[in-house]
Amino acid sequence: MRTAPAIPILVFILILSALAALCVGATMISPLAAGKMVLLHDATDFVVWQHRLPRSLIAILVGAALGTAGTLIQGVIRNPLASPDILGVTQGAGLAVTVVLLLAPAGAQAWLPLIACLGGAGGALLLMAYNSGTAFSPLRFALSGVAVSMTFASVTEFLLLTYPVEINTALLALTGSLWARGWTHLAPSLLLIPLIGASFFMAKPLDLIGLGDEAATGLGVGLGRARLFAIAISVLLTGISVSVIGPVTFVGLMAPHLARRLVGGAHLTLIPTAALVGAIIVILADTLGRGLAPPMEIPVGVLTAVIGAPYFLWLLFRIR
């Protein structure tokens, strides 16, 4: 009963958030004027059409992707503290992007989505290799993921210190910022849509995995295949998101938890709800970052970390 109104309400909140994103910034625009510019397809308008509209669409897609990725990882690992940034996927993608920005020629940056996905896959494969050969333990998987994340983060920081001349470009990419994102950056973001759609194929297997490994196996779920598919989709969603705006932490952790409170644990409704919640978090964080101290912009990743870190500590306290 509570599932029915949740998704339409979230869609309405997302539309209002997107409208606010078109209005807020160094130059404030009324909602009526912003809506008119979008509806009339005024491509000559720089503020709304060329600047705020594409970055709002990117924020929605990236937020939805991170919310979906977090839902898949939490479901397949059966650990409520799991998320792409805690299990090393985000940091692996960030390290790969850093290496390209610092060491590779400018032409290689066109391959950033693929390279970021490979970096995230490297983190996931390292994590899975460490946990192979033993009985699956959600706690062991999560703790080893934290170790992998810290290792990748340390290597990234070392590279930034080693190449001080190129550090500005890399730092901008690693703060999780939508600054200067336009229509050219929207193209790789569109790849997130079919990946989010593919995640719905995991709804039933994830429901059964939640009953436990033995019960899921008895009900016909191939655990190895299901975990590999879910983690692969999560890696692709996270890698493409990192390549477009950089690492945005804690969205993949918060969105599934908030969605679960709204619609329960059935993944057929949990996945779209978490995607909507993630989209709302990212676009509101971007709007707040532009509106707090214009013309300066606070990166999205900074605001989500400020909100997400206390939320993570609260989850730890609650689970304990």
Short mmCIF file of the C-alpha atoms (twelve columns), coordinates in Angstrom:
data_MODEL
# 
_entry.id   MODEL 
# 
loop_
_atom_site.group_PDB 
_atom_site.id 
_atom_site.type_symbol 
_atom_site.label_atom_id 
_atom_site.label_alt_id 
_atom_site.label_comp_id 
_atom_site.label_asym_id 
_atom_site.label_seq_id 
_atom_site.Cartn_x 
_atom_site.Cartn_y 
_atom_site.Cartn_z 
_atom_site.pdbx_PDB_model_num 
ATOM 1   C CA . MET A 1   0.000  0.000   0.000   1 
ATOM 2   C CA . ARG A 2   2.815  2.402   0.809   1 
ATOM 3   C CA . THR A 3   4.638  1.555   -2.431  1 
ATOM 4   C CA . ALA A 4   1.944  2.986   -4.709  1 
ATOM 5   C CA . PRO A 5   2.321  6.716   -3.892  1 
ATOM 6   C CA . ALA A 6   6.059  6.700   -3.185  1 
ATOM 7   C CA . ILE A 7   7.376  6.597   -6.756  1 
ATOM 8   C CA . PRO A 8   4.989  9.265   -8.200  1 
ATOM 9   C CA . ILE A 9   5.787  11.543  -5.251  1 
ATOM 10  C CA . LEU A 10  9.534  11.083  -5.830  1 
ATOM 11  C CA . VAL A 11  9.080  11.833  -9.531  1 
ATOM 12  C CA . PHE A 12  7.259  15.061  -8.609  1 
ATOM 13  C CA . ILE A 13  10.045 16.005  -6.151  1 
ATOM 14  C CA . LEU A 14  12.645 15.301  -8.838  1 
ATOM 15  C CA . ILE A 15  10.851 17.584  -11.311 1 
ATOM 16  C CA . LEU A 16  10.730 20.373  -8.728  1 
ATOM 17  C CA . SER A 17  14.405 19.810  -7.927  1 
ATOM 18  C CA . ALA A 18  15.306 20.012  -11.613 1 
ATOM 19  C CA . LEU A 19  13.349 23.268  -11.941 1 
ATOM 20  C CA . ALA A 20  15.169 24.674  -8.917  1 
ATOM 21  C CA . ALA A 21  18.482 23.667  -10.497 1 
ATOM 22  C CA . LEU A 22  17.607 25.743  -13.565 1 
ATOM 23  C CA . CYS A 23  16.859 28.791  -11.425 1 
ATOM 24  C CA . VAL A 24  19.649 28.838  -8.816  1 
ATOM 25  C CA . GLY A 25  23.190 30.069  -9.399  1 
ATOM 26  C CA . ALA A 26  25.269 33.202  -9.734  1 
ATOM 27  C CA . THR A 27  22.420 34.564  -11.868 1 
ATOM 28  C CA . MET A 28  19.021 33.849  -10.334 1 
ATOM 29  C CA . ILE A 29  16.224 33.155  -12.813 1 
ATOM 30  C CA . SER A 30  12.518 32.873  -12.090 1 
ATOM 31  C CA . PRO A 31  10.907 29.435  -12.556 1 
ATOM 32  C CA . LEU A 32  8.596  30.850  -15.228 1 
ATOM 33  C CA . ALA A 33  11.484 32.285  -17.254 1 
ATOM 34  C CA . ALA A 34  13.546 29.091  -16.896 1 
ATOM 35  C CA . GLY A 35  10.654 26.896  -17.983 1 
ATOM 36  C CA . LYS A 36  9.963  29.179  -20.941 1 
ATOM 37  C CA . MET A 37  13.580 28.974  -22.121 1 
ATOM 38  C CA . VAL A 38  13.503 25.179  -21.978 1 
ATOM 39  C CA . LEU A 39  10.117 24.764  -23.645 1 
ATOM 40  C CA . LEU A 40  10.931 27.232  -26.428 1 
ATOM 41  C CA . HIS A 41  14.245 25.468  -27.072 1 
ATOM 42  C CA . ASP A 42  16.171 28.731  -26.835 1 
ATOM 43  C CA . ALA A 43  19.591 27.296  -27.719 1 
ATOM 44  C CA . THR A 44  21.137 30.793  -27.786 1 
ATOM 45  C CA . ASP A 45  20.556 31.181  -24.054 1 
ATOM 46  C CA . PHE A 46  23.803 30.323  -22.289 1 
ATOM 47  C CA . VAL A 47  22.753 30.251  -18.647 1 
ATOM 48  C CA . VAL A 48  19.810 27.832  -18.853 1 
ATOM 49  C CA . TRP A 49  20.063 25.946  -22.130 1 
ATOM 50  C CA . GLN A 50  23.829 25.684  -22.557 1 
ATOM 51  C CA . HIS A 51  24.858 25.501  -18.898 1 
ATOM 52  C CA . ARG A 52  22.259 24.512  -16.317 1 
ATOM 53  C CA . LEU A 53  20.022 22.189  -18.341 1 
ATOM 54  C CA . PRO A 54  22.733 19.705  -19.459 1 
ATOM 55  C CA . ARG A 55  24.369 19.592  -16.032 1 
ATOM 56  C CA . SER A 56  20.964 18.974  -14.435 1 
ATOM 57  C CA . LEU A 57  20.326 16.061  -16.806 1 
ATOM 58  C CA . ILE A 58  23.794 14.676  -16.032 1 
ATOM 59  C CA . ALA A 59  23.162 15.037  -12.286 1 
ATOM 60  C CA . ILE A 60  19.900 13.093  -12.608 1 
ATOM 61  C CA . LEU A 61  21.482 10.272  -14.601 1 
ATOM 62  C CA . VAL A 62  24.548 9.982   -12.376 1 
ATOM 63  C CA . GLY A 63  22.489 10.083  -9.186  1 
ATOM 64  C CA . ALA A 64  20.140 7.407   -10.509 1 
ATOM 65  C CA . ALA A 65  23.118 5.266   -11.541 1 
ATOM 66  C CA . LEU A 66  24.795 5.517   -8.135  1 
ATOM 67  C CA . GLY A 67  21.548 4.758   -6.305  1 
ATOM 68  C CA . THR A 68  21.021 1.701   -8.501  1 
ATOM 69  C CA . ALA A 69  24.616 0.529   -8.093  1 
ATOM 70  C CA . GLY A 70  24.373 0.784   -4.309  1 
ATOM 71  C CA . THR A 71  21.128 -1.182  -4.293  1 
ATOM 72  C CA . LEU A 72  22.628 -4.008  -6.352  1 
ATOM 73  C CA . ILE A 73  25.746 -4.252  -4.200  1 
ATOM 74  C CA . GLN A 74  23.865 -4.171  -0.910  1 
ATOM 75  C CA . GLY A 75  21.458 -6.803  -2.172  1 
ATOM 76  C CA . VAL A 76  23.964 -9.222  -3.637  1 
ATOM 77  C CA . ILE A 77  26.363 -8.993  -0.669  1 
ATOM 78  C CA . ARG A 78  23.596 -8.857  1.950   1 
ATOM 79  C CA . ASN A 79  25.413 -6.073  3.757   1 
ATOM 80  C CA . PRO A 80  23.617 -2.757  4.458   1 
ATOM 81  C CA . LEU A 81  26.948 -0.930  4.735   1 
ATOM 82  C CA . ALA A 82  28.094 -1.887  1.246   1 
ATOM 83  C CA . SER A 83  28.298 0.648   -1.578  1 
ATOM 84  C CA . PRO A 84  30.519 1.263   -4.633  1 
ATOM 85  C CA . ASP A 85  32.749 3.752   -2.793  1 
ATOM 86  C CA . ILE A 86  33.203 1.509   0.261   1 
ATOM 87  C CA . LEU A 87  34.047 -1.614  -1.763  1 
ATOM 88  C CA . GLY A 88  36.789 -0.022  -3.857  1 
ATOM 89  C CA . VAL A 89  34.884 0.374   -7.127  1 
ATOM 90  C CA . THR A 90  34.714 4.173   -6.970  1 
ATOM 91  C CA . GLN A 91  38.340 4.539   -5.884  1 
ATOM 92  C CA . GLY A 92  39.499 2.125   -8.576  1 
ATOM 93  C CA . ALA A 93  37.699 4.140   -11.232 1 
ATOM 94  C CA . GLY A 94  39.064 7.371   -9.753  1 
ATOM 95  C CA . LEU A 95  42.612 6.024   -9.815  1 
ATOM 96  C CA . ALA A 96  42.262 5.010   -13.459 1 
ATOM 97  C CA . VAL A 97  40.940 8.480   -14.363 1 
ATOM 98  C CA . THR A 98  43.807 10.108  -12.443 1 
ATOM 99  C CA . VAL A 99  46.416 8.053   -14.286 1 
ATOM 100 C CA . VAL A 100 44.942 9.082   -17.647 1 
ATOM 101 C CA . LEU A 101 44.710 12.771  -16.751 1 
ATOM 102 C CA . LEU A 102 48.256 12.905  -15.373 1 
ATOM 103 C CA . LEU A 103 50.203 10.552  -17.611 1 
ATOM 104 C CA . ALA A 104 48.327 9.953   -20.867 1 
ATOM 105 C CA . PRO A 105 48.182 12.350  -23.836 1 
ATOM 106 C CA . ALA A 106 45.149 14.558  -24.290 1 
ATOM 107 C CA . GLY A 107 43.651 12.293  -26.954 1 
ATOM 108 C CA . ALA A 108 43.343 9.443   -24.466 1 
ATOM 109 C CA . GLN A 109 40.796 11.391  -22.428 1 
ATOM 110 C CA . ALA A 110 38.123 10.468  -24.967 1 
ATOM 111 C CA . TRP A 111 38.394 6.942   -23.582 1 
ATOM 112 C CA . LEU A 112 37.748 8.006   -19.980 1 
ATOM 113 C CA . PRO A 113 34.426 6.093   -19.591 1 
ATOM 114 C CA . LEU A 114 36.038 2.821   -20.688 1 
ATOM 115 C CA . ILE A 115 39.170 3.422   -18.622 1 
ATOM 116 C CA . ALA A 116 37.137 4.316   -15.522 1 
ATOM 117 C CA . CYS A 117 35.075 1.127   -15.937 1 
ATOM 118 C CA . LEU A 118 38.271 -0.900  -16.214 1 
ATOM 119 C CA . GLY A 119 39.612 0.731   -13.048 1 
ATOM 120 C CA . GLY A 120 36.400 -0.020  -11.158 1 
ATOM 121 C CA . ALA A 121 36.463 -3.576  -12.492 1 
ATOM 122 C CA . GLY A 122 40.037 -3.916  -11.278 1 
ATOM 123 C CA . GLY A 123 38.967 -2.969  -7.769  1 
ATOM 124 C CA . ALA A 124 36.053 -5.415  -7.862  1 
ATOM 125 C CA . LEU A 125 38.197 -8.244  -9.237  1 
ATOM 126 C CA . LEU A 126 40.857 -7.656  -6.591  1 
ATOM 127 C CA . LEU A 127 38.184 -7.780  -3.919  1 
ATOM 128 C CA . MET A 128 36.600 -10.933 -5.315  1 
ATOM 129 C CA . ALA A 129 39.989 -12.643 -5.688  1 
ATOM 130 C CA . TYR A 130 40.833 -11.939 -2.059  1 
ATOM 131 C CA . ASN A 131 37.523 -13.414 -0.921  1 
ATOM 132 C CA . SER A 132 37.611 -16.450 -3.216  1 
ATOM 133 C CA . GLY A 133 38.315 -19.902 -1.853  1 
ATOM 134 C CA . THR A 134 36.476 -19.285 1.417   1 
ATOM 135 C CA . ALA A 135 32.853 -19.367 2.513   1 
ATOM 136 C CA . PHE A 136 31.208 -16.075 1.556   1 
ATOM 137 C CA . SER A 137 31.049 -13.631 4.466   1 
ATOM 138 C CA . PRO A 138 29.336 -10.240 4.033   1 
ATOM 139 C CA . LEU A 139 31.422 -8.753  6.861   1 
ATOM 140 C CA . ARG A 140 34.725 -10.015 5.442   1 
ATOM 141 C CA . PHE A 141 33.768 -8.757  1.994   1 
ATOM 142 C CA . ALA A 142 32.938 -5.279  3.306   1 
ATOM 143 C CA . LEU A 143 36.063 -4.954  5.472   1 
ATOM 144 C CA . SER A 144 38.379 -6.097  2.696   1 
ATOM 145 C CA . GLY A 145 36.603 -3.615  0.412   1 
ATOM 146 C CA . VAL A 146 37.486 -0.793  2.794   1 
ATOM 147 C CA . ALA A 147 41.138 -1.905  2.643   1 
ATOM 148 C CA . VAL A 148 41.082 -1.923  -1.177  1 
ATOM 149 C CA . SER A 149 39.487 1.541   -1.201  1 
ATOM 150 C CA . MET A 150 42.135 2.979   1.103   1 
ATOM 151 C CA . THR A 151 44.915 1.461   -0.995  1 
ATOM 152 C CA . PHE A 152 43.606 2.973   -4.218  1 
ATOM 153 C CA . ALA A 153 43.033 6.322   -2.513  1 
ATOM 154 C CA . SER A 154 46.621 6.340   -1.232  1 
ATOM 155 C CA . VAL A 155 48.027 5.605   -4.697  1 
ATOM 156 C CA . THR A 156 45.881 8.413   -6.141  1 
ATOM 157 C CA . GLU A 157 47.206 10.889  -3.566  1 
ATOM 158 C CA . PHE A 158 50.780 9.788   -4.287  1 
ATOM 159 C CA . LEU A 159 50.301 10.456  -8.004  1 
ATOM 160 C CA . LEU A 160 48.877 13.900  -7.295  1 
ATOM 161 C CA . LEU A 161 51.933 14.783  -5.217  1 
ATOM 162 C CA . THR A 162 54.302 13.374  -7.814  1 
ATOM 163 C CA . TYR A 163 52.880 15.481  -10.667 1 
ATOM 164 C CA . PRO A 164 52.315 18.961  -9.180  1 
ATOM 165 C CA . VAL A 165 52.068 20.693  -12.572 1 
ATOM 166 C CA . GLU A 166 49.095 18.644  -13.777 1 
ATOM 167 C CA . ILE A 167 47.446 18.489  -10.371 1 
ATOM 168 C CA . ASN A 168 44.712 21.073  -11.066 1 
ATOM 169 C CA . THR A 169 43.063 19.088  -13.846 1 
ATOM 170 C CA . ALA A 170 43.131 15.887  -11.814 1 
ATOM 171 C CA . LEU A 171 41.859 17.533  -8.622  1 
ATOM 172 C CA . LEU A 172 38.888 19.000  -10.484 1 
ATOM 173 C CA . ALA A 173 38.014 15.535  -11.787 1 
ATOM 174 C CA . LEU A 174 38.369 13.930  -8.346  1 
ATOM 175 C CA . THR A 175 36.139 16.297  -6.368  1 
ATOM 176 C CA . GLY A 176 32.918 15.049  -7.930  1 
ATOM 177 C CA . SER A 177 31.972 18.313  -9.601  1 
ATOM 178 C CA . LEU A 178 29.483 19.224  -12.324 1 
ATOM 179 C CA . TRP A 179 31.332 22.449  -13.077 1 
ATOM 180 C CA . ALA A 180 31.666 23.124  -16.835 1 
ATOM 181 C CA . ARG A 181 29.669 20.015  -17.705 1 
ATOM 182 C CA . GLY A 182 27.682 20.505  -20.887 1 
ATOM 183 C CA . TRP A 183 25.999 18.699  -23.749 1 
ATOM 184 C CA . THR A 184 29.221 16.955  -24.797 1 
ATOM 185 C CA . HIS A 185 29.385 15.242  -21.392 1 
ATOM 186 C CA . LEU A 186 25.775 14.085  -21.647 1 
ATOM 187 C CA . ALA A 187 26.546 11.523  -24.382 1 
ATOM 188 C CA . PRO A 188 28.494 9.084   -22.144 1 
ATOM 189 C CA . SER A 189 25.920 9.652   -19.404 1 
ATOM 190 C CA . LEU A 190 23.205 8.246   -21.684 1 
ATOM 191 C CA . LEU A 191 24.949 4.860   -21.453 1 
ATOM 192 C CA . LEU A 192 23.692 4.714   -17.869 1 
ATOM 193 C CA . ILE A 193 20.051 4.367   -18.985 1 
ATOM 194 C CA . PRO A 194 20.275 0.837   -20.481 1 
ATOM 195 C CA . LEU A 195 22.473 -0.256  -17.566 1 
ATOM 196 C CA . ILE A 196 19.842 0.889   -15.069 1 
ATOM 197 C CA . GLY A 197 17.264 -0.999  -17.134 1 
ATOM 198 C CA . ALA A 198 19.419 -4.136  -17.038 1 
ATOM 199 C CA . SER A 199 19.487 -3.994  -13.246 1 
ATOM 200 C CA . PHE A 200 15.779 -4.912  -13.139 1 
ATOM 201 C CA . PHE A 201 16.703 -8.426  -14.288 1 
ATOM 202 C CA . MET A 202 18.340 -8.835  -10.868 1 
ATOM 203 C CA . ALA A 203 15.196 -7.992  -8.891  1 
ATOM 204 C CA . LYS A 204 13.978 -11.553 -8.310  1 
ATOM 205 C CA . PRO A 205 17.444 -13.102 -7.730  1 
ATOM 206 C CA . LEU A 206 18.265 -10.400 -5.181  1 
ATOM 207 C CA . ASP A 207 15.009 -11.074 -3.327  1 
ATOM 208 C CA . LEU A 208 15.942 -14.745 -3.109  1 
ATOM 209 C CA . ILE A 209 19.569 -14.055 -2.135  1 
ATOM 210 C CA . GLY A 210 18.203 -12.033 0.773   1 
ATOM 211 C CA . LEU A 211 16.856 -15.311 2.193   1 
ATOM 212 C CA . GLY A 212 20.406 -16.680 2.488   1 
ATOM 213 C CA . ASP A 213 22.787 -18.539 0.195   1 
ATOM 214 C CA . GLU A 214 21.374 -22.001 0.903   1 
ATOM 215 C CA . ALA A 215 17.768 -20.933 0.411   1 
ATOM 216 C CA . ALA A 216 18.615 -19.030 -2.788  1 
ATOM 217 C CA . THR A 217 20.499 -22.020 -4.205  1 
ATOM 218 C CA . GLY A 218 17.608 -24.316 -3.333  1 
ATOM 219 C CA . LEU A 219 15.230 -21.987 -5.175  1 
ATOM 220 C CA . GLY A 220 17.316 -22.126 -8.339  1 
ATOM 221 C CA . VAL A 221 19.559 -19.051 -8.093  1 
ATOM 222 C CA . GLY A 222 23.092 -19.451 -9.434  1 
ATOM 223 C CA . LEU A 223 24.906 -17.458 -6.763  1 
ATOM 224 C CA . GLY A 224 28.187 -17.073 -8.632  1 
ATOM 225 C CA . ARG A 225 26.503 -15.924 -11.837 1 
ATOM 226 C CA . ALA A 226 24.107 -13.596 -9.989  1 
ATOM 227 C CA . ARG A 227 26.867 -11.961 -7.942  1 
ATOM 228 C CA . LEU A 228 29.062 -11.538 -11.015 1 
ATOM 229 C CA . PHE A 229 26.247 -9.941  -13.047 1 
ATOM 230 C CA . ALA A 230 25.183 -7.585  -10.228 1 
ATOM 231 C CA . ILE A 231 28.732 -6.471  -9.487  1 
ATOM 232 C CA . ALA A 232 29.459 -6.035  -13.215 1 
ATOM 233 C CA . ILE A 233 26.437 -3.750  -13.653 1 
ATOM 234 C CA . SER A 234 27.452 -1.812  -10.528 1 
ATOM 235 C CA . VAL A 235 31.009 -1.408  -11.814 1 
ATOM 236 C CA . LEU A 236 29.795 -0.079  -15.174 1 
ATOM 237 C CA . LEU A 237 27.324 2.322   -13.547 1 
ATOM 238 C CA . THR A 238 29.968 3.635   -11.147 1 
ATOM 239 C CA . GLY A 239 32.781 3.775   -13.699 1 
ATOM 240 C CA . ILE A 240 30.816 5.811   -16.234 1 
ATOM 241 C CA . SER A 241 29.589 8.138   -13.472 1 
ATOM 242 C CA . VAL A 242 33.144 8.731   -12.226 1 
ATOM 243 C CA . SER A 243 34.382 9.388   -15.763 1 
ATOM 244 C CA . VAL A 244 31.728 12.096  -16.253 1 
ATOM 245 C CA . ILE A 245 31.786 14.039  -12.964 1 
ATOM 246 C CA . GLY A 246 34.340 12.294  -10.751 1 
ATOM 247 C CA . PRO A 247 33.795 10.325  -7.524  1 
ATOM 248 C CA . VAL A 248 30.609 11.196  -5.614  1 
ATOM 249 C CA . THR A 249 30.672 9.342   -2.331  1 
ATOM 250 C CA . PHE A 250 27.891 8.025   -0.084  1 
ATOM 251 C CA . VAL A 251 25.071 8.372   -2.639  1 
ATOM 252 C CA . GLY A 252 25.238 4.627   -3.271  1 
ATOM 253 C CA . LEU A 253 24.997 4.072   0.474   1 
ATOM 254 C CA . MET A 254 22.254 6.544   1.370   1 
ATOM 255 C CA . ALA A 255 19.862 6.134   -1.562  1 
ATOM 256 C CA . PRO A 256 19.082 2.398   -1.021  1 
ATOM 257 C CA . HIS A 257 18.515 2.916   2.705   1 
ATOM 258 C CA . LEU A 258 16.168 5.838   2.203   1 
ATOM 259 C CA . ALA A 259 14.346 3.957   -0.562  1 
ATOM 260 C CA . ARG A 260 13.989 0.876   1.629   1 
ATOM 261 C CA . ARG A 261 12.260 2.975   4.267   1 
ATOM 262 C CA . LEU A 262 9.790  4.194   1.644   1 
ATOM 263 C CA . VAL A 263 8.892  1.010   -0.240  1 
ATOM 264 C CA . GLY A 264 10.350 -1.931  1.682   1 
ATOM 265 C CA . GLY A 265 12.834 -4.512  0.449   1 
ATOM 266 C CA . ALA A 266 11.241 -5.948  -2.712  1 
ATOM 267 C CA . HIS A 267 13.817 -5.078  -5.387  1 
ATOM 268 C CA . LEU A 268 11.337 -4.628  -8.226  1 
ATOM 269 C CA . THR A 269 10.194 -1.413  -6.515  1 
ATOM 270 C CA . LEU A 270 13.362 -0.780  -4.502  1 
ATOM 271 C CA . ILE A 271 15.594 -0.348  -7.580  1 
ATOM 272 C CA . PRO A 272 13.570 2.453   -9.270  1 
ATOM 273 C CA . THR A 273 12.934 4.119   -5.914  1 
ATOM 274 C CA . ALA A 274 16.648 4.127   -5.059  1 
ATOM 275 C CA . ALA A 275 17.406 5.507   -8.529  1 
ATOM 276 C CA . LEU A 276 14.961 8.375   -7.974  1 
ATOM 277 C CA . VAL A 277 16.318 9.085   -4.479  1 
ATOM 278 C CA . GLY A 278 19.894 9.091   -5.808  1 
ATOM 279 C CA . ALA A 279 18.942 11.478  -8.599  1 
ATOM 280 C CA . ILE A 280 17.260 13.826  -6.114  1 
ATOM 281 C CA . ILE A 281 20.283 13.771  -3.782  1 
ATOM 282 C CA . VAL A 282 22.779 14.625  -6.526  1 
ATOM 283 C CA . ILE A 283 20.750 17.354  -8.223  1 
ATOM 284 C CA . LEU A 284 19.887 18.992  -4.882  1 
ATOM 285 C CA . ALA A 285 23.544 18.832  -3.826  1 
ATOM 286 C CA . ASP A 286 24.556 20.485  -7.102  1 
ATOM 287 C CA . THR A 287 21.901 23.176  -6.692  1 
ATOM 288 C CA . LEU A 288 22.922 23.811  -3.089  1 
ATOM 289 C CA . GLY A 289 26.589 23.967  -4.075  1 
ATOM 290 C CA . ARG A 290 25.841 26.674  -6.632  1 
ATOM 291 C CA . GLY A 291 23.512 28.633  -4.386  1 
ATOM 292 C CA . LEU A 292 25.403 28.787  -1.084  1 
ATOM 293 C CA . ALA A 293 28.183 31.193  -2.050  1 
ATOM 294 C CA . PRO A 294 27.860 32.322  -5.693  1 
ATOM 295 C CA . PRO A 295 29.798 32.696  -7.927  1 
ATOM 296 C CA . MET A 296 31.890 30.060  -6.150  1 
ATOM 297 C CA . GLU A 297 30.646 26.472  -6.575  1 
ATOM 298 C CA . ILE A 298 30.952 23.783  -3.928  1 
ATOM 299 C CA . PRO A 299 31.480 20.391  -5.610  1 
ATOM 300 C CA . VAL A 300 28.733 17.804  -5.334  1 
ATOM 301 C CA . GLY A 301 31.153 15.243  -3.895  1 
ATOM 302 C CA . VAL A 302 32.021 17.562  -1.004  1 
ATOM 303 C CA . LEU A 303 28.380 18.078  -0.004  1 
ATOM 304 C CA . THR A 304 27.437 14.390  -0.297  1 
ATOM 305 C CA . ALA A 305 30.456 13.492  1.862   1 
ATOM 306 C CA . VAL A 306 29.446 16.066  4.501   1 
ATOM 307 C CA . ILE A 307 25.955 14.543  4.630   1 
ATOM 308 C CA . GLY A 308 26.941 10.926  4.061   1 
ATOM 309 C CA . ALA A 309 29.698 10.528  6.639   1 
ATOM 310 C CA . PRO A 310 27.409 11.239  9.650   1 
ATOM 311 C CA . TYR A 311 24.754 9.053   8.040   1 
ATOM 312 C CA . PHE A 312 27.261 6.200   7.772   1 
ATOM 313 C CA . LEU A 313 28.198 6.580   11.448  1 
ATOM 314 C CA . TRP A 314 24.505 6.542   12.376  1 
ATOM 315 C CA . LEU A 315 24.056 3.321   10.401  1 
ATOM 316 C CA . LEU A 316 26.997 1.751   12.215  1 
ATOM 317 C CA . PHE A 317 25.518 2.716   15.567  1 
ATOM 318 C CA . ARG A 318 22.084 1.441   14.584  1 
ATOM 319 C CA . ILE A 319 23.387 -1.889  13.284  1 
ATOM 320 C CA . ARG A 320 25.546 -2.405  16.369  1 
# 
